[in-house]
Amino acid sequence: MQELGTSMPDEQIALYLFQSLLLKLLKSSELKNGLSRQYDIAISFRALVYKHYSDGCSINDYAEQLRISSNYLNRCIQKVWNKSAKQFTQEFVIIQSQKYLQDFSEPISRIAYHLNFSDPSYFGRLFKKIIGISPQEYRSKLMHDLSE
């Protein structure tokens, strides 16, 4: 009888540890699935931005197309890429603008309007914020590099 009494707490401890391990595995799986969903949303968002970057879509427009709230979209993008959805779209548009700026015959203001900026000076400020130099300086640098 004595042996049964001492083995019972060991069995309870083992059962508790087993249940704890199962709970951790379950939570890990749920976390993985949550991150997977956020990653899928981020990838879908990126595809939409690539397709519609010059259409002037807002974050709300993208969220509606993904059938989620703009807050949830921002949380997903923040989690996956460590930046807001707005930052992502702005950076993407400015990177695309670098391609257009290689056409020296195209005025910078027309490029800004083509990329759906209503104010070319805002385009210039955003370009400088992201790239570090103004669009004019970027073009000058390109011309200089091509002439060498």
Residue frames as a rotation matrix with the C-alpha (Angstrom) as fourth column:
MET 1
0.563 0.827 0.000 0.00
0.827 -0.563 0.000 0.00
0.000 0.000 -1.000 0.00
GLN 2
0.331 -0.537 -0.776 2.85
0.262 -0.738 0.622 2.34
-0.907 -0.409 -0.104 0.79
GLU 3
-0.674 -0.651 0.348 4.20
0.476 -0.023 0.879 2.03
-0.564 0.759 0.326 -2.78
LEU 4
-0.087 0.734 0.674 0.88
0.961 -0.118 0.252 3.01
0.264 0.669 -0.694 -4.32
GLY 5
0.738 0.389 -0.551 0.73
0.589 -0.771 0.244 6.12
-0.330 -0.504 -0.798 -2.16
THR 6
0.027 -0.815 -0.578 4.18
0.080 -0.575 0.814 7.32
-0.996 -0.068 0.050 -3.22
SER 7
-0.712 -0.327 0.621 3.77
0.597 0.183 0.781 6.52
-0.369 0.927 0.065 -6.91
MET 8
0.290 0.931 0.224 0.52
0.943 -0.238 -0.233 8.46
-0.164 0.278 -0.946 -7.22
PRO 9
0.597 -0.086 -0.797 2.13
0.021 -0.992 0.123 11.91
-0.802 -0.090 -0.591 -6.89
ASP 10
-0.546 -0.838 -0.013 4.74
-0.048 0.015 0.999 10.90
-0.836 0.546 -0.048 -9.49
GLU 11
-0.464 0.471 0.750 1.96
0.869 0.406 0.283 9.92
-0.172 0.783 -0.597 -11.89
GLN 12
0.632 0.725 -0.273 0.17
0.680 -0.688 -0.252 13.20
-0.371 -0.027 -0.928 -11.25
ILE 13
0.164 -0.671 -0.723 3.37
-0.191 -0.741 0.644 15.14
-0.968 0.033 -0.250 -11.88
ALA 14
-0.770 -0.455 0.447 3.99
0.282 0.386 0.878 13.19
-0.572 0.803 -0.169 -15.09
LEU 15
-0.027 0.863 0.504 0.41
0.992 0.083 -0.089 13.80
-0.119 0.498 -0.859 -16.22
TYR 16
0.674 0.229 -0.702 0.71
0.306 -0.952 -0.016 17.51
-0.672 -0.204 -0.712 -15.41
LEU 17
-0.277 -0.874 -0.400 3.99
-0.210 -0.351 0.912 17.76
-0.938 0.337 -0.086 -17.35
PHE 18
-0.687 0.090 0.721 2.46
0.645 0.532 0.548 15.90
-0.335 0.842 -0.423 -20.29
GLN 19
0.403 0.910 0.103 -0.57
0.891 -0.364 -0.270 18.22
-0.208 0.200 -0.957 -20.31
SER 20
0.451 -0.326 -0.831 1.72
-0.008 -0.932 0.361 21.26
-0.893 -0.156 -0.423 -20.10
LEU 21
-0.659 -0.743 0.113 3.73
0.045 0.112 0.993 20.00
-0.751 0.660 -0.040 -23.06
LEU 22
-0.356 0.623 0.697 0.58
0.927 0.332 0.177 19.42
-0.121 0.709 -0.695 -25.11
LEU 23
0.650 0.615 -0.447 -0.68
0.597 -0.776 -0.201 22.91
-0.470 -0.136 -0.872 -24.25
LYS 24
0.019 -0.739 -0.673 2.63
-0.193 -0.663 0.723 24.47
-0.981 0.116 -0.155 -25.34
LEU 25
-0.797 -0.297 0.527 2.54
0.388 0.418 0.822 22.54
-0.464 0.859 -0.218 -28.62
LEU 26
0.093 0.931 0.354 -1.03
0.987 -0.038 -0.159 23.65
-0.135 0.364 -0.922 -29.23
LYS 27
0.656 0.107 -0.747 -0.18
0.213 -0.976 0.047 27.31
-0.724 -0.189 -0.663 -28.54
SER 28
-0.412 -0.886 -0.215 2.88
-0.106 -0.187 0.977 27.05
-0.905 0.425 -0.017 -30.78
SER 29
-0.618 0.266 0.740 0.73
0.755 0.462 0.465 25.65
-0.218 0.846 -0.486 -33.57
GLU 30
0.515 0.853 -0.080 -1.85
0.818 -0.517 -0.251 28.42
-0.255 0.064 -0.965 -33.13
LEU 31
0.343 -0.484 -0.805 0.90
-0.071 -0.868 0.492 31.04
-0.937 -0.112 -0.332 -33.18
LYS 32
-0.713 -0.642 0.284 2.38
0.178 0.226 0.958 29.52
-0.679 0.733 -0.047 -36.31
ASN 33
-0.226 0.726 0.650 -1.03
0.973 0.203 0.111 29.52
-0.051 0.657 -0.752 -38.01
GLY 34
0.679 0.456 -0.575 -1.57
0.496 -0.863 -0.099 33.15
-0.541 -0.218 -0.812 -36.96
LEU 35
-0.089 -0.802 -0.591 1.78
-0.233 -0.560 0.795 34.21
-0.968 0.208 -0.137 -38.40
SER 36
-0.717 -0.129 0.685 1.06
0.546 0.508 0.666 32.20
-0.434 0.852 -0.293 -41.52
ARG 37
0.320 0.907 0.275 -2.20
0.936 -0.257 -0.241 34.10
-0.148 0.334 -0.931 -42.02
GLN 38
0.627 -0.150 -0.764 -0.44
0.046 -0.973 0.228 37.42
-0.778 -0.178 -0.603 -41.44
TYR 39
-0.502 -0.865 -0.006 2.26
-0.042 0.017 0.999 36.42
-0.864 0.501 -0.045 -43.90
ASP 40
-0.421 0.435 0.796 -0.35
0.879 0.413 0.239 35.43
-0.224 0.800 -0.556 -46.51
ILE 41
0.692 0.690 -0.211 -2.08
0.642 -0.722 -0.258 38.79
-0.330 0.043 -0.943 -46.06
ALA 42
0.255 -0.690 -0.677 1.23
-0.168 -0.721 0.672 40.63
-0.952 -0.058 -0.300 -46.38
ILE 43
-0.721 -0.527 0.450 2.06
0.292 0.358 0.887 38.78
-0.628 0.771 -0.104 -49.60
SER 44
-0.011 0.812 0.584 -1.41
0.997 0.054 -0.056 39.48
-0.077 0.581 -0.810 -51.03
PHE 45
0.722 0.210 -0.659 -1.08
0.306 -0.951 0.032 43.14
-0.621 -0.225 -0.751 -50.04
ARG 46
-0.249 -0.908 -0.338 2.32
-0.116 -0.318 0.941 43.36
-0.961 0.274 -0.026 -51.76
ALA 47
-0.627 0.065 0.776 0.84
0.715 0.443 0.541 41.86
-0.309 0.894 -0.325 -54.94
LEU 48
0.486 0.867 0.116 -1.96
0.864 -0.455 -0.217 44.45
-0.135 0.205 -0.969 -54.90
VAL 49
0.506 -0.382 -0.773 0.51
-0.015 -0.900 0.435 47.29
-0.862 -0.209 -0.461 -54.37
TYR 50
-0.596 -0.770 0.229 2.66
0.176 0.153 0.972 46.03
-0.784 0.620 0.044 -57.27
LYS 51
-0.407 0.521 0.750 -0.41
0.911 0.289 0.293 45.94
-0.064 0.803 -0.593 -59.50
HIS 52
0.497 0.803 0.329 -2.06
0.789 -0.576 0.215 49.23
0.362 0.153 -0.920 -58.43
TYR 53
-0.149 -0.625 -0.766 0.78
0.906 -0.397 0.148 51.45
-0.397 -0.672 0.625 -57.17
SER 54
-0.966 -0.250 0.071 0.03
0.256 -0.868 0.426 54.22
-0.045 0.430 0.902 -59.65
ASP 55
-0.305 0.936 0.175 -3.75
0.594 0.043 0.803 54.10
0.744 0.349 -0.569 -59.15
GLY 56
-0.565 0.039 0.824 -3.72
-0.463 -0.842 -0.278 56.14
0.683 -0.539 0.493 -55.95
CYS 57
0.297 0.676 -0.674 -5.22
0.238 0.632 0.738 53.39
0.925 -0.380 0.027 -53.81
SER 58
0.106 -0.185 0.977 -5.43
-0.878 -0.478 0.004 54.12
0.467 -0.859 -0.213 -50.11
ILE 59
-0.906 -0.407 0.114 -4.66
-0.400 0.738 -0.544 51.62
0.137 -0.538 -0.832 -47.36
ASN 60
-0.291 0.892 0.346 -8.44
-0.495 0.170 -0.852 51.35
-0.819 -0.419 0.392 -46.85
ASP 61
0.403 0.406 -0.820 -8.84
-0.915 0.150 -0.375 50.43
-0.030 0.901 0.432 -50.54
TYR 62
-0.421 -0.646 -0.637 -6.28
-0.611 0.721 -0.328 47.65
0.670 0.251 -0.698 -50.22
ALA 63
-0.887 0.121 0.446 -7.85
-0.346 0.466 -0.814 46.42
-0.307 -0.877 -0.371 -46.97
GLU 64
0.110 0.992 -0.066 -11.28
-0.738 0.037 -0.674 46.31
-0.665 0.123 0.736 -48.63
GLN 65
0.264 -0.072 -0.962 -9.88
-0.861 0.432 -0.268 44.27
0.435 0.899 0.052 -51.51
LEU 66
-0.707 -0.591 -0.388 -8.38
-0.315 0.755 -0.575 41.86
0.633 -0.284 -0.720 -48.98
ARG 67
0.269 0.944 -0.192 -11.67
-0.047 0.212 0.976 41.85
0.962 -0.254 0.101 -47.02
ILE 68
-0.028 -0.310 -0.950 -10.01
0.971 0.216 -0.099 42.88
0.236 -0.926 0.295 -43.76
SER 69
0.908 0.302 -0.290 -9.89
0.381 -0.884 0.273 46.08
-0.174 -0.358 -0.917 -41.71
SER 70
0.587 -0.723 0.364 -7.15
-0.098 -0.510 -0.855 48.61
0.803 0.466 -0.370 -42.36
ASN 71
0.432 -0.415 0.801 -6.05
-0.902 -0.194 0.386 48.22
-0.005 -0.889 -0.458 -38.72
TYR 72
0.698 -0.155 0.699 -5.58
-0.064 0.959 0.276 44.48
-0.713 -0.238 0.660 -39.15
LEU 73
0.851 -0.419 0.317 -3.75
0.402 0.131 -0.906 45.04
0.339 0.898 0.280 -42.44
ASN 74
0.475 -0.688 0.548 -1.37
-0.593 -0.711 -0.377 47.43
0.649 -0.146 -0.746 -40.69
ARG 75
0.489 -0.269 0.829 -0.78
-0.738 0.379 0.558 44.93
-0.465 -0.885 -0.013 -37.88
CYS 76
0.845 -0.147 0.514 0.03
0.317 0.911 -0.262 42.19
-0.430 0.385 0.817 -40.40
ILE 77
0.712 -0.599 0.366 2.44
0.217 -0.308 -0.926 44.36
0.667 0.739 -0.090 -42.39
GLN 78
0.445 -0.527 0.724 4.07
-0.830 -0.547 0.111 45.59
0.337 -0.650 -0.681 -39.19
LYS 79
0.625 -0.147 0.767 4.52
-0.431 0.754 0.496 42.02
-0.651 -0.640 0.408 -37.96
VAL 80
0.783 -0.260 0.565 5.90
0.538 0.740 -0.404 40.66
-0.313 0.621 0.719 -41.25
TRP 81
0.327 -0.654 0.682 7.96
0.736 -0.276 -0.618 43.60
0.592 0.704 0.392 -42.58
ASN 82
-0.091 -0.381 -0.920 8.39
0.942 -0.333 0.044 45.78
-0.323 -0.863 0.389 -39.51
LYS 83
-0.989 -0.082 -0.122 6.84
0.044 -0.958 0.285 48.84
-0.140 0.276 0.951 -41.17
SER 84
-0.217 0.968 -0.130 3.38
-0.165 -0.168 -0.972 50.25
-0.962 -0.189 0.196 -41.64
ALA 85
0.170 0.388 0.906 1.33
0.828 0.443 -0.345 49.56
-0.535 0.808 -0.246 -44.75
LYS 86
0.967 0.185 -0.177 1.64
0.089 -0.891 -0.445 53.25
-0.240 0.414 -0.878 -45.65
GLN 87
0.228 -0.961 -0.156 5.44
-0.608 -0.265 0.749 53.12
-0.761 -0.076 -0.644 -45.36
PHE 88
-0.262 -0.299 0.918 5.50
0.372 0.846 0.382 50.03
-0.891 0.441 -0.111 -47.55
THR 89
0.541 0.553 0.633 3.41
0.790 -0.076 -0.609 51.66
-0.289 0.829 -0.478 -50.30
GLN 90
0.901 -0.242 -0.361 5.37
-0.272 -0.962 -0.032 54.93
-0.339 0.127 -0.932 -50.15
GLU 91
-0.047 -0.986 0.158 8.71
-0.438 0.163 0.884 53.15
-0.898 -0.028 -0.440 -50.40
PHE 92
-0.121 0.054 0.991 7.46
0.662 0.749 0.040 51.02
-0.740 0.661 -0.126 -53.27
VAL 93
0.836 0.494 0.239 6.16
0.512 -0.544 -0.665 54.02
-0.199 0.678 -0.707 -55.23
ILE 94
0.680 -0.642 -0.355 9.42
-0.557 -0.767 0.320 55.92
-0.477 -0.020 -0.879 -54.74
ILE 95
-0.270 -0.769 0.579 11.47
-0.067 0.615 0.785 52.92
-0.960 0.173 -0.218 -55.85
GLN 96
0.202 0.425 0.882 9.28
0.862 0.351 -0.367 52.69
-0.465 0.834 -0.295 -58.96
SER 97
0.942 0.183 -0.283 9.75
0.071 -0.928 -0.366 56.41
-0.329 0.324 -0.887 -59.57
GLN 98
0.075 -0.989 -0.130 13.50
-0.327 -0.148 0.933 55.83
-0.942 -0.027 -0.335 -59.90
LYS 99
-0.298 -0.108 0.948 12.79
0.724 0.622 0.298 53.89
-0.622 0.776 -0.107 -63.10
TYR 100
0.639 0.643 0.422 10.73
0.766 -0.481 -0.427 56.76
-0.072 0.596 -0.800 -64.52
LEU 101
0.767 -0.385 -0.513 13.39
-0.160 -0.889 0.428 59.30
-0.621 -0.246 -0.744 -63.58
GLN 102
-0.219 -0.872 0.438 15.80
0.332 0.355 0.874 57.53
-0.917 0.337 0.212 -65.93
ASP 103
0.101 0.322 0.941 13.79
0.987 -0.149 -0.055 58.98
0.122 0.935 -0.333 -68.82
PHE 104
-0.607 -0.509 -0.610 15.43
0.637 -0.771 0.009 62.42
-0.475 -0.383 0.792 -68.84
SER 105
-0.859 0.319 0.401 12.87
0.144 -0.600 0.787 63.82
0.491 0.734 0.469 -71.31
GLU 106
0.113 0.950 -0.292 10.02
0.626 0.160 0.763 63.29
0.771 -0.269 -0.577 -68.83
PRO 107
-0.223 -0.164 0.961 9.50
-0.462 -0.850 -0.253 66.24
0.858 -0.501 0.114 -66.45
ILE 108
-0.946 -0.200 -0.256 9.62
0.128 0.495 -0.859 65.32
0.299 -0.845 -0.443 -62.77
SER 109
-0.622 0.775 0.113 6.21
-0.642 -0.423 -0.640 66.91
-0.448 -0.470 0.760 -62.20
ARG 110
0.094 0.660 -0.745 4.66
-0.915 0.352 0.196 64.66
0.392 0.664 0.637 -64.85
ILE 111
-0.514 -0.341 -0.787 6.24
-0.023 0.923 -0.385 61.60
0.857 -0.180 -0.482 -63.19
ALA 112
-0.980 0.166 0.107 4.77
-0.125 -0.104 -0.987 62.75
-0.153 -0.981 0.123 -59.87
TYR 113
-0.213 0.962 -0.170 1.30
-0.929 -0.254 -0.271 63.10
-0.304 0.100 0.948 -61.42
HIS 114
-0.048 0.132 -0.990 1.66
-0.640 0.757 0.132 59.73
0.767 0.640 0.049 -63.17
LEU 115
-0.712 -0.290 -0.640 2.37
0.262 0.736 -0.624 58.16
0.652 -0.612 -0.448 -59.77
ASN 116
0.199 0.975 -0.104 -0.79
0.603 -0.038 0.797 59.85
0.773 -0.221 -0.595 -58.46
PHE 117
-0.452 -0.322 -0.832 0.82
0.825 -0.506 -0.252 62.60
-0.340 -0.800 0.495 -56.40
SER 118
0.603 0.726 0.329 -1.40
0.793 -0.589 -0.155 65.68
0.081 0.355 -0.932 -56.56
ASP 119
0.929 -0.359 -0.089 1.53
-0.322 -0.904 0.279 67.85
-0.181 -0.231 -0.956 -55.44
PRO 120
0.668 -0.721 -0.185 4.92
0.212 0.422 -0.882 67.37
0.714 0.550 0.434 -57.14
SER 121
-0.043 -0.713 0.700 6.67
-0.677 -0.494 -0.545 69.09
0.735 -0.497 -0.462 -54.22
TYR 122
0.489 0.255 0.834 5.30
-0.810 0.487 0.326 66.42
-0.323 -0.836 0.444 -51.86
PHE 123
0.978 -0.197 -0.066 6.68
0.137 0.850 -0.508 63.79
0.156 0.488 0.859 -54.24
GLY 124
0.286 -0.929 0.234 10.06
-0.124 -0.278 -0.953 65.53
0.950 0.244 -0.195 -54.03
ARG 125
0.013 -0.240 0.971 10.01
-0.963 -0.265 -0.053 65.64
0.270 -0.934 -0.234 -50.22
LEU 126
0.767 0.333 0.549 8.99
-0.492 0.854 0.170 62.00
-0.412 -0.400 0.819 -49.95
PHE 127
0.837 -0.524 -0.156 11.62
0.159 0.507 -0.847 60.97
0.523 0.685 0.508 -52.49
LYS 128
0.012 -0.877 0.480 14.30
-0.470 -0.428 -0.772 62.79
0.883 -0.216 -0.417 -50.52
LYS 129
0.261 0.161 0.952 13.09
-0.961 0.133 0.242 61.29
-0.087 -0.978 0.189 -47.24
ILE 130
0.886 0.187 0.425 13.29
-0.190 0.981 -0.036 57.74
-0.424 -0.049 0.904 -48.62
ILE 131
0.781 -0.588 0.208 16.24
0.507 0.403 -0.762 57.94
0.364 0.701 0.613 -51.04
GLY 132
0.286 -0.683 -0.672 18.25
0.784 -0.236 0.575 60.66
-0.551 -0.691 0.468 -49.31
ILE 133
-0.843 -0.466 -0.269 18.49
0.215 -0.750 0.625 63.05
-0.493 0.469 0.733 -52.26
SER 134
-0.032 0.861 -0.507 15.93
-0.459 -0.463 -0.758 65.00
-0.888 0.208 0.410 -54.29
PRO 135
0.616 0.311 0.724 14.63
0.448 0.617 -0.647 63.70
-0.648 0.722 0.241 -57.64
GLN 136
0.941 -0.317 -0.115 16.63
-0.302 -0.639 -0.707 66.44
0.151 0.700 -0.698 -59.39
GLU 137
0.131 -0.937 0.324 19.81
-0.938 -0.011 0.348 65.37
-0.322 -0.350 -0.880 -57.57
TYR 138
0.168 0.006 0.986 19.05
-0.011 1.000 -0.004 61.75
-0.986 -0.010 0.168 -58.43
ARG 139
0.913 0.214 0.347 18.77
0.339 0.072 -0.938 62.65
-0.226 0.974 -0.007 -62.12
SER 140
0.698 -0.713 -0.071 21.94
-0.701 -0.660 -0.270 64.72
0.145 0.238 -0.960 -62.00
LYS 141
-0.018 -0.693 0.721 23.79
-0.685 0.534 0.496 61.81
-0.728 -0.485 -0.484 -60.42
LEU 142
0.472 0.262 0.842 22.45
0.343 0.825 -0.450 59.48
-0.812 0.501 0.299 -63.14
MET 143
0.995 -0.101 0.026 23.60
-0.021 -0.443 -0.896 61.87
0.102 0.891 -0.443 -65.87
HIS 144
0.375 -0.909 0.183 27.01
-0.922 -0.345 0.175 62.19
-0.096 -0.234 -0.967 -64.26
ASP 145
0.011 -0.338 0.941 27.36
-0.329 0.887 0.323 58.41
-0.944 -0.313 -0.101 -63.92
LEU 146
0.707 0.326 0.628 26.35
0.440 0.493 -0.751 57.90
-0.554 0.807 0.205 -67.57
SER 147
0.932 -0.353 -0.083 28.82
-0.313 -0.665 -0.678 60.51
0.184 0.658 -0.730 -68.83
GLU 148
0.250 -0.888 0.387 31.77
-0.809 0.028 0.587 58.79
-0.532 -0.460 -0.711 -67.17
